[in-house]
């Protein structure tokens, strides 16, 4: 992890969203196809999808980062992440821990409902009142747990948001990528939080657009993340002429990918 520098306070959320929109709309057909396949692979195949998140997202980053600097891109490049499958798979699994916890809890609750008592005997007034009080107390605790876990999930995702592209672009080990991602994210936490909020709004707008817009929103969101990554991790060492990194987007980012 030598000589890997990152910028602090570098993320401009609005520029990331507008840059992602420009990137996707310029090659709309390709990004629409990549976005649909990405959603299919990481959302619609239970359990197996957990092992595909890292390689699939890495493939999207590969395409987006090349496109940002004007290199040729094509649909098949989205499978580039499978060439470094194991580290990217592990990083994706670690990044997905909050989602895994939610899945385990959901299946546990469903199983408990299946084998547990289905009704409460209302014949005893005091027993019914006691049961209601217990359920109310559990509901309050559940709300607090959900709020706390939601905050944990956001912090977790923000901290590890750069790990997958770092493994893809810099060939780091999983441990080094996670550590560097956390350090860089904490140095850009304000911009990342605003970016997450804007991306949520983009997703909501996509759902409002007769649900069809979500197929546009998803690649825009992923492309915006690629712009955020490049703002934090510009390619300082350009092998061909040693020129300084660009300060505007899009631009020429070197040839590491």
Secondary structure, DSSP 8 states (H G I E B T S, - for coil): -TT----SS---HHHHHHHHHHHHHHTHHHHHHHHHHHHHHHHSSTTHHHHHHHHHHHHHHHHHHHHHTT----GGGGGGGGGGHHHHHHHHHHHTHHHHHHHHHHHHHHHHHHHS-S---TTSHHHHHHHHHHHHHHHHHHHHHHHHHHHHHHHHHHHTTTHHHHHHHH---HHHHHHHHHHHHHTTHHHHHHHHHHHHHHHHHHHHTTTTTHHHHHHHHHHHHHHHHHHHS-----TTT-----SSSS----S--
